[in-house]
Amino acid sequence: MAKEIRINAFLAFAPTHLSPGLWAHPRDRALDYNSLALWTDLARTAERGGYDALFFADGISQYDVYGGSNAAGVRWGLQFPRLDPLLLVSAMAQVTEHLGFAVTSSVSYEAPFLFARRMSTLDHLTRGRVGWNIVTSFGQSGSRAIGQADARPHDERYDLADEYMEIVYRLWEESWEDGAAVRDRDARVFADPARVHEIRHEGRFFSMQGTHYSEPSPQRTPLLYQAGASNRGKDFAARHAECVFLSSPTAHLIARDVADVRARAAALGRDPASVLFFSLATVIVAPTSDEAQAKWQDIQRHVSLEGALALFSRWSGIDLSKYSPDDSLQYVKSEGMQSAIEAFTVADPGRVWTIGELAVFNAIGGKGPVFIGSPAEIADALESWKAQTGVDGFNLSHALLPGTHEDFVDLVVPELRRRGVYKNAYRAGTLREKLYGEGHAHLDAPHPAATHRAAFIEENTHA
Amino acid sequence: MAKEIRINAFLAFAPTHLSPGLWAHPRDRALDYNSLALWTDLARTAERGGYDALFFADGISQYDVYGGSNAAGVRWGLQFPRLDPLLLVSAMAQVTEHLGFAVTSSVSYEAPFLFARRMSTLDHLTRGRVGWNIVTSFGQSGSRAIGQADARPHDERYDLADEYMEIVYRLWEESWEDGAAVRDRDARVFADPARVHEIRHEGRFFSMQGTHYSEPSPQRTPLLYQAGASNRGKDFAARHAECVFLSSPTAHLIARDVADVRARAAALGRDPASVLFFSLATVIVAPTSDEAQAKWQDIQRHVSLEGALALFSRWSGIDLSKYSPDDSLQYVKSEGMQSAIEAFTVADPGRVWTIGELAVFNAIGGKGPVFIGSPAEIADALESWKAQTGVDGFNLSHALLPGTHEDFVDLVVPELRRRGVYKNAYRAGTLREKLYGEGHAHLDAPHPAATHRAAFIEENTHA
């Protein structure tokens, strides 16, 4: 199925992810974000709809650019409070069989040894259905909360991330050889000490030595997601990512980034087609176009303008409380240009946007397109976007939780299946095998993780 | 029910906890430790039997004293591999309604801000059924794995722990006032920024500032467990612990520690009866005495002597591989006396123990008594131990997983209920309310956590 469209749900373990104000909608359940039932119900719905994974964003920096404080963020519950998504996974795994769970975790805050154990734990408990969205953290409030003096400069963050990856790859791939966990009741051997190795690392950012505290899990290294948009971030994605997450409302910007990262991956010897791209999108669907438009109007009535401005202030680094919603972006740009705003003028070069328009534009589902229409119109739009951009699928944001996903599963998935562009059933095996096919439970060369897996075997062969 | 006996299961998320070699027993399921089903089944069994909590030990230091390497630990799977118990909780909460989950986490390795968010997440998802066993870490291999040069000296670890507690109490109790999470759909206010506060801490070990990333969870501060055995550890327990875990095969040593910690708690103004004590024990029960003895013989045939020596070498700090199993403890003591060995000679002062006897003595269930017999004999033994020591209940270790607990629930619990010394049903509410009664969801003054909860309210009152 060459044209197969892949779908993840893009989520935050919070009252608001990307659609500010919608938790107050009478049919929204996001206020139950801190109870298990919301998430186990959503996981069941997603598996019924053949989603590849639930993809959880995360972070601990406040939305405190707007007005110079976190007041708007607190008032609207903008990704604050936000709970730890790793702790949701086992309950969702308990009620599903195939669905993947991609969790975001920053390399900036935690010791690689403990993090590696956490991901191996989840990979065991899900039987190989876990992914990791690798991020570096730039928020000063997050750094201060951890007790670090300041967030590191951008490129240094990625240097640290490369070193972090080196350590966790070695723990996941090299510390325990295949078959080291003998588990032999008759011989009374749990594991063979000769095939379990201590990892020693001395680097610029980290020094450690330790034996991985988990026997090999089904995938060893979790499926790797990344979303770097900068030059340095794209290099990192080209080297490490199996799935890349892109956000832009403009197809040709997505297309440019897909081509760019694929070229960088190819330059590193990787098969460019093996890097899968997911484009942020929000789908508002109803049985007919008119009903979909009515649903869209109803949703827009619940949007919080203040919440949208606070979200966008953080993303752009510009305190939009200093401007009127009627000020033009040209005016804001003259005050301090940011790439986040650039994207919008590129999207529609003939138009002069106001701040208020920009906020509303972003208010539902964040910085991706919103597709509104009947099931056939949505399927057309998804296929067209995929053809224009070269992405493999979508990270679907929601307006209503879980309503937006229930609508997608009930209305769009059957239409995509009719068109032969959507899986009718999951493949067997781990999350990685579901994406790459049988025999691909582990990363293959020349991915750097695979290089590490061979390390001790080669040493032994040459010895 | 003044004589009520409380029961926790004492567990490790590993193939072996305290009964080395038993995973190889044909009726043991511990090899499934890395699958959800073992733990969700055990949670259901424990709730059926009215257990207060599953209590998970944890740690990342190798059992590498014996023979100067971790080879025996790896071969027998001695608390290695060991996975992260926090990640099991949501699945077990999903299949139970009342059972508590106490997880061990060290203050030595993780930023208080992130840990506080983790525990709040679990307290939300379990609806207030989570506990924290506070430990400081002394293993050099754990410190090196984290990238710390060396484990800190003993008393300094507790100084750091006191400061860590100060920070997490402030995050849990002070950062969000009661009612700050308004959650008002009509007024469209998620939370009131005026009642959500940033915590700033500048101390000897930690400096941080941040607003807790979770709205108040049912218990705010999780139920606090501790197991300090040293003078400094007992002071820490007297100040912070609600539940204290003690391990000794000797009733009068337990009695001494119960009285000692209660006296220290009273000196700090706490009600000494509000500190609950749990004594490590293992129960081998069958319908008749003879069948229980037969079960015990069968279990002993599966014990690993090497595993037992490796466990005890770590606990005592003495490499027992240097001695013959026939060497007497007197001889070992002359080489380097340790309190862990002292306990055994005190237990039976007239007897000269050999190393082999000591290892076998510890081989099932660790450093607590093993009670073997019919349900009535076990109930007698538990009541007698409770009366002799002043403990409130037991942390039950197992020989077979989950068989030892299934036996206890099926055979001992009904006998205890007949005697009127065991709950017939759980109390409503959070884990803390189940132990302390209605209205006790939160810690009360003079516990230091309660002091912090009042901080902002008092400031406002006096302003």
Interface residues (C-beta under 8 A of the other chain):
Chain A: F13 P15 T16 G21 W23 A24 P26 L31 N34 S35 L36 T40 I60 Q62 S69 N70 A71 V74 R75 W76 G77 F80 P81 R82 L83 D84 L86 L87 L88 V89 S90 A91 A93 Q94 V95 Y109 E110 A111 F113 L114 R117 R118 S120 T121 L122 H124 L125 R127 S141 R144 A145 I146 G147 A181 R183 R185 D186 R188 V189 F190 A191 D192 P193 V196 F206 S207 M208 Q209 G210 T211 H212 Y213 S214 E215 S217 S304
Chain B: F13 P15 T16 G21 W23 A24 P26 L31 N34 S35 L36 T40 I60 Q62 S69 N70 A71 V74 R75 W76 G77 F80 P81 R82 L83 D84 L86 L87 L88 V89 S90 A91 A93 Q94 V95 Y109 E110 A111 F113 L114 R117 R118 S120 T121 L122 H124 L125 R127 S141 R144 A145 I146 G147 A181 R183 R185 D186 R188 V189 F190 A191 D192 P193 V196 F206 S207 M208 Q209 G210 T211 H212 Y213 S214 E215 S217 S304
